[in-house]
Amino acid sequence: MAVVIVVGTQWGDEGKGKVIDILTQRADLVGRFQGGANAGHTIVVEGKQFILHLIPSGILHATKRCVIGNGVVLDPKILLQEIDALAASGVAVGPERLAISERAQVIMPYHQAIDCGREERKAGAKLGTTGRGIGPCYEDKAARTGVRAVDLLDPQRLKDKLAPRLEEKNFYLTHNLHGQPLEAEAVWREYAAYGERLAPYVTNVSLLIDEALQQGRHILLEGAQGTHLDIDHGTYPFVTSSNTVAGAACAGIGIGPTKIGHVVGLVKAYTTRVGAGPFPTELSDEVGDRLQERGAEFGATTGRRRRCGWLDAVLLRNAVRLNGISSLAVTKLDVLCGTSPLKICTAYKLGGRLIHCPPPEAEDLARCEPVYEEVAGWEAEISGVRKLSDLPAEARAYLARIEELCGAPVSLVSVGPGREQTILVKDVFA
């Protein structure tokens, strides 16, 4: 038995979809513990691309079971579209393969309307949200006024809960955001229909996980976004609305911390960020353009161009500490082929001082100057390499330097988007 958590160490988009897909081969059950449909995980299997937003990437393995935990905010419309799209591609997603926590919060139309309305009013001070209603849904969860998956199963209870909520939300939408009100009957009928279809999937996920652990099963838990989008530990306020760090997996799936055996930290071989917020190592030159083009750096959910920059070891060390990371999975190493020299940020300068940890204020992080060290790059293409020892000496030295700077060993290296383009260094379930 082993429970392995996979978390991003940067600002998300580190390649969680592919790594989860690879690690699922050794897992029996794969669970998602936080976030919503604002995350997009891209997986390429035998040349075919799948983009998943809510269903764990493990669903692409026919014998694995997947769960969506209570820490996730669930958009039933997007979930059903995902289920139907997978079925059309020959991937069966019945209740025997996918379970949804009865305690998961449900994203409602008013959450999305509020999310978009707020961003429009901010004009030049936008946070860069996806407009999927994630933040407003988490707000209602904290205010104890949310609708949960279990509420969708009882049409009358759903109607009773929606009435006062819609009255409040419509007042806010029309008076504060100058938007259009939502019609209660239409919302109720739409979501009652979702509940009817999703009913076979909704269950006690915490109990299901516990039963799997008692049977000696291997569990793989995945989050969305990355460490530095965490609501508490990220670059606030340019963050997501939930806890993205490994510790959130216990609360978001319903297990105790003593069950966790290994934490894998995903790190892209360089750094990217989508949306607004400070980015000390961002490159606004031809090198940044090259990374963006070679890495096909566009958001899987929004299609937005990702900002690119050198690897930031300050962020990485911070993530190793915050998550208790056991090992690293380094992705997109192949994108660096042909770029030399390479640079790694090892510290920041802020107001004449040298600092080794991100400051808490976004304004201060924006003023930080990266302190770089240069390392040699390599020319050879590495997308066909399957053993660490077959990588160019410079690529091995780059990985070794990452290990030294952050204090965690490398367990996996991705050298291309395909499932087979992976170097496995260590079995994290062992």
C-alpha positions in Angstrom: 0.0 0.0 0.0 1.2 3.5 -0.8 -0.4 6.9 -1.2 1.5 9.2 -3.6 0.6 12.9 -4.0 1.5 14.8 -7.2 1.8 18.6 -6.9 3.0 21.4 -9.2 6.0 23.4 -7.8 5.6 26.5 -10.0 2.5 28.4 -11.2 0.8 25.4 -12.7 1.1 24.0 -16.2 4.0 21.8 -15.2 2.7 18.8 -17.1 0.7 17.1 -14.4 -1.6 15.4 -16.9 1.2 13.4 -18.5 3.0 12.6 -15.2 -0.2 11.4 -13.6 -0.9 9.3 -16.7 2.6 7.7 -16.4 2.3 7.1 -12.6 -1.2 5.6 -13.0 0.4 2.5 -14.4 1.5 1.6 -10.8 -1.6 2.9 -9.1 -5.0 1.3 -8.5 -7.0 4.4 -7.8 -6.5 8.0 -8.9 -8.1 11.0 -7.1 -8.4 14.7 -7.6 -8.4 16.7 -4.4 -8.8 20.4 -5.2 -9.5 23.0 -7.9 -12.1 23.0 -10.6 -12.5 23.2 -14.4 -10.0 26.1 -14.5 -7.2 23.5 -14.8 -6.5 21.6 -18.0 -4.4 18.5 -18.1 -3.1 17.5 -21.5 -2.2 13.9 -22.3 -0.9 12.4 -25.6 -1.6 8.7 -26.0 -0.4 7.0 -29.3 -0.5 10.4 -31.0 -4.0 11.3 -29.8 -4.4 14.3 -27.5 -6.8 14.3 -24.6 -7.5 17.5 -22.5 -9.2 16.8 -19.2 -10.5 19.5 -16.8 -12.1 17.6 -14.0 -11.7 13.9 -14.5 -8.3 12.6 -13.3 -5.9 11.6 -16.0 -5.9 8.1 -14.8 -9.2 7.5 -16.6 -7.3 6.8 -19.8 -6.2 3.5 -18.2 -9.1 1.1 -18.6 -8.5 -0.9 -15.4 -8.1 2.1 -13.0 -10.7 3.7 -10.9 -10.9 7.5 -10.5 -12.5 9.8 -7.9 -13.3 13.5 -7.6 -12.8 14.6 -4.0 -14.8 16.9 -1.8 -12.1 19.6 -2.2 -13.0 20.0 -5.9 -15.6 22.5 -7.0 -17.6 20.7 -9.6 -19.1 22.1 -12.8 -21.6 19.4 -13.7 -22.1 20.7 -17.2 -18.4 20.5 -18.0 -18.1 17.1 -16.3 -20.8 15.6 -18.4 -19.3 17.0 -21.5 -16.0 15.4 -20.6 -17.7 12.1 -19.9 -19.4 12.2 -23.3 -16.3 13.3 -25.1 -14.3 10.4 -23.6 -17.0 7.9 -24.5 -17.0 9.2 -28.1 -13.2 8.5 -28.1 -13.7 4.9 -26.8 -13.0 5.6 -23.2 -15.8 4.2 -20.9 -16.5 6.4 -17.9 -19.3 4.7 -16.0 -19.9 4.8 -12.3 -17.8 1.7 -11.8 -14.8 3.8 -13.1 -15.6 7.3 -11.7 -16.9 8.3 -8.3 -17.8 11.9 -7.2 -17.8 13.0 -3.6 -21.2 13.7 -2.3 -19.6 16.6 -0.4 -18.1 18.3 -3.4 -19.3 21.9 -4.0 -21.2 22.6 -7.2 -20.5 25.6 -9.5 -23.7 27.3 -10.3 -24.5 29.8 -13.2 -24.4 32.7 -10.8 -20.8 31.8 -9.8 -19.7 32.2 -13.4 -21.7 35.4 -13.9 -20.2 37.0 -10.8 -16.6 35.8 -11.8 -16.9 37.4 -15.2 -18.6 40.5 -14.0 -16.0 41.2 -11.4 -13.1 40.8 -13.9 -14.9 43.2 -16.3 -15.1 45.9 -13.6 -11.5 45.6 -12.7 -10.3 46.8 -16.2 -6.5 47.2 -15.9 -6.3 45.5 -12.5 -7.6 42.1 -13.5 -6.4 39.0 -11.6 -6.6 36.9 -14.8 -9.2 34.4 -13.7 -10.6 31.9 -16.2 -14.2 33.0 -15.6 -15.2 29.5 -14.7 -16.8 30.5 -11.3 -14.1 28.9 -9.2 -13.5 31.7 -6.7 -17.2 32.6 -6.1 -18.0 28.9 -5.5 -15.3 28.6 -2.9 -16.6 31.8 -1.3 -20.0 30.2 -0.9 -18.4 27.1 0.5 -16.7 29.2 3.2 -19.9 31.2 3.8 -21.8 27.8 4.3 -24.3 28.7 1.5 -23.0 26.4 -1.2 -24.8 23.7 -3.2 -23.2 20.3 -2.9 -23.3 17.3 -5.2 -25.6 15.5 -2.8 -28.1 18.4 -3.1 -28.4 17.7 -6.9 -29.9 14.3 -6.1 -33.0 15.7 -4.4 -34.9 18.1 -6.7 -37.1 19.5 -4.0 -34.2 20.1 -1.7 -32.3 21.7 -4.6 -35.2 24.0 -5.3 -35.5 25.0 -1.6 -31.8 25.9 -1.4 -31.7 27.8 -4.7 -34.6 30.2 -3.9 -32.8 32.3 -1.2 -29.4 32.0 -3.0 -30.7 33.3 -6.3 -32.5 36.2 -4.6 -29.2 37.3 -3.1 -27.1 36.6 -6.2 -29.5 38.4 -8.6 -29.5 41.4 -6.3 -25.6 41.5 -6.4 -25.5 40.8 -10.2 -27.9 43.6 -11.1 -27.1 46.3 -8.5 -23.3 45.8 -8.1 -22.2 44.3 -11.3 -24.9 45.8 -13.5 -25.5 42.4 -15.1 -28.6 40.3 -15.9 -30.5 38.3 -13.3 -30.9 34.5 -13.6 -34.3 32.8 -13.8 -34.8 30.5 -10.8 -37.0 27.9 -12.5 -34.6 27.5 -15.5 -31.5 27.1 -13.2 -33.4 24.6 -11.1 -34.5 22.5 -14.0 -31.1 22.5 -15.6 -29.3 21.4 -12.4 -31.9 18.9 -11.4 -31.4 17.2 -14.8 -27.6 17.1 -14.1 -28.3 15.5 -10.8 -30.4 12.8 -12.3 -27.7 11.9 -14.7 -24.8 12.1 -12.1 -26.7 10.3 -9.3 -25.0 6.9 -10.0 -21.6 8.5 -9.6 -22.1 10.4 -6.3 -20.9 8.5 -3.2 -18.8 8.7 -0.1 -15.3 9.1 -1.6 -13.6 9.1 1.8 -15.0 5.7 2.6 -14.1 4.4 -0.8 -10.5 5.5 -0.4 -10.3 4.0 3.1 -11.6 0.6 1.8 -8.9 0.7 -1.0 -6.2 1.4 1.5 -7.3 -1.5 3.7 -7.1 -3.7 0.7 -3.5 -2.7 0.2 -4.2 -0.7 -3.0 -1.9 2.0 -4.4 -3.5 5.5 -4.4 -2.4 8.4 -6.5 -3.7 11.9 -5.7 -3.5 14.9 -8.0 -4.3 18.6 -7.5 -4.7 21.4 -10.0 -2.6 24.5 -10.6 0.8 24.8 -8.7 2.2 25.6 -5.3 2.6 29.3 -6.0 -1.1 29.7 -6.9 -2.0 28.4 -3.4 -4.5 30.8 -1.7 -2.3 31.0 1.4 1.3 30.3 0.2 1.2 31.7 -3.4 1.7 35.1 -4.9 -1.4 36.6 -3.4 -3.7 38.0 -4.7 -2.6 36.5 -8.0 -3.6 33.0 -6.9 -6.4 30.5 -7.2 -9.1 30.1 -4.5 -8.0 26.9 -2.9 -5.0 25.3 -1.3 -2.9 23.6 -3.9 -0.1 22.3 -1.7 0.2 18.6 -0.8 -1.2 19.1 2.7 -4.6 19.9 1.1 -4.9 16.4 -0.3 -5.8 15.0 3.1 -8.7 17.4 3.6 -9.7 17.4 -0.1 -10.0 13.7 -0.5 -10.9 12.6 3.1 -7.8 10.7 4.5 -5.4 11.2 7.4 -1.8 12.5 6.9 -0.3 9.3 8.2 -1.4 7.6 5.0 0.8 9.7 2.8 4.0 7.9 1.6 5.5 10.0 -1.1 5.1 13.5 -2.6 6.2 14.1 -6.2 6.9 17.7 -7.1 6.5 18.6 -10.8 8.9 21.1 -12.2 9.1 22.3 -15.7 12.7 22.6 -16.9 12.1 26.3 -17.2 9.3 28.5 -15.8 6.0 29.6 -17.2 3.0 31.6 -15.9 -0.4 32.2 -17.5 -2.4 35.2 -16.5 -1.4 38.2 -14.3 1.0 38.3 -11.4 4.8 38.9 -10.7 7.3 36.7 -12.5 11.0 37.5 -11.6 12.6 35.3 -14.3 10.3 36.2 -17.2 12.0 36.6 -20.6 10.6 39.2 -23.0 13.2 38.5 -25.7 13.9 35.9 -28.4 14.9 33.3 -25.8 11.5 33.6 -24.2 9.8 33.4 -27.6 11.8 30.3 -28.4 10.7 28.6 -25.2 7.1 29.5 -25.9 7.2 28.2 -29.4 9.1 25.0 -28.8 7.1 24.3 -25.7 3.8 25.1 -27.3 3.0 27.1 -24.3 -0.7 27.8 -24.5 -3.1 27.2 -21.6 -5.1 24.0 -22.1 -8.2 25.6 -20.6 -8.1 29.2 -21.8 -5.7 29.0 -24.8 -3.9 32.0 -23.4 -0.2 32.4 -24.3 2.0 31.4 -21.3 4.7 33.8 -20.2 8.1 32.0 -20.2 11.3 32.5 -18.3 14.4 30.7 -16.8 14.1 28.1 -14.1 13.5 29.8 -10.7 15.2 27.7 -8.0 13.9 30.2 -5.3 10.4 29.1 -6.1 11.4 25.5 -6.4 13.1 25.4 -2.9 10.0 27.1 -1.5 7.8 24.4 -3.0 9.9 21.6 -1.7 9.6 23.0 1.8 5.9 23.7 1.7 4.9 20.4 0.2 7.5 18.1 1.9 8.5 16.9 -1.6 10.1 13.5 -1.7 11.2 13.6 -5.4 11.0 15.7 -8.5 9.5 15.0 -11.9 11.2 17.3 -14.4 9.1 18.0 -17.5 9.8 19.5 -21.0 13.6 19.0 -20.7 13.5 18.6 -24.5 12.4 22.2 -25.0 15.8 23.4 -23.8 17.7 21.6 -26.6 19.6 24.0 -28.7 19.6 26.8 -26.1 23.0 27.7 -24.6 24.0 28.9 -22.1 21.1 28.2 -19.8 20.4 30.2 -16.7 19.0 29.3 -13.3 17.8 31.8 -10.7 19.4 31.0 -7.4 18.4 34.0 -5.3 16.7 37.4 -5.5 17.9 40.9 -4.9 15.4 43.2 -3.2 16.3 46.7 -2.1 19.9 45.9 -2.1 19.5 42.7 0.0 20.0 39.1 -1.2 17.0 36.9 -0.3 16.4 33.2 -0.8 12.6 33.0 -0.3 9.8 34.7 -2.2 8.5 37.8 -0.2 4.8 37.7 0.8 3.8 40.9 -1.0 3.2 40.6 -4.8 4.5 44.2 -5.2 7.8 43.2 -3.6 8.1 40.0 -5.7 7.6 42.2 -8.8 10.6 44.3 -7.7 12.9 41.3 -7.1 15.9 41.0 -9.4 16.9 37.4 -10.2 20.4 36.4 -9.4 21.5 33.9 -12.1 24.1 31.3 -12.6 24.9 30.0 -16.0 25.2 26.4 -17.0 26.1 24.8 -20.4 23.3 23.8 -22.7 23.3 21.0 -25.3 22.5 20.8 -29.0 21.5 17.1 -29.4 17.8 16.3 -29.5 16.7 14.1 -26.6 13.1 13.2 -27.4 14.2 9.6 -28.2 16.2 9.1 -25.0 14.8 6.5 -22.5 17.7 6.2 -20.0 19.2 8.9 -17.8 22.7 7.8 -18.7 22.0 8.4 -22.4 21.2 12.1 -22.0 24.0 14.5 -23.0 26.4 15.3 -20.2 25.2 18.9 -20.0 21.6 17.8 -19.6 22.6 15.4 -16.8 24.5 18.2 -15.2 21.5 20.5 -15.4 19.3 17.9 -13.6 22.0 17.4 -11.0 22.2 21.1 -10.4 18.4 21.3 -9.9 18.7 18.5 -7.3 21.5 20.4 -5.5 19.6 23.7 -5.4 16.3 22.4 -4.1 17.4 19.4 -2.0 15.2 16.7 -3.7 16.2 13.9 -6.1 14.8 13.5 -9.6 12.5 10.4 -10.0 11.2 11.1 -13.5 12.2 13.1 -16.6 9.9 13.9 -19.5 11.5 14.4 -22.9 8.4 14.9 -25.0 4.6 15.0 -24.9 4.1 11.3 -25.6 3.5 8.7 -22.9 6.5 6.8 -24.1 8.8 9.9 -24.1 9.7 9.4 -20.4 12.7 8.5 -18.4 11.8 6.7 -15.2 14.5 7.1 -12.6 12.7 5.8 -9.5 9.5 3.9 -8.6 7.7 6.3 -6.3 5.4 3.6 -5.1 8.2 1.3 -3.9 
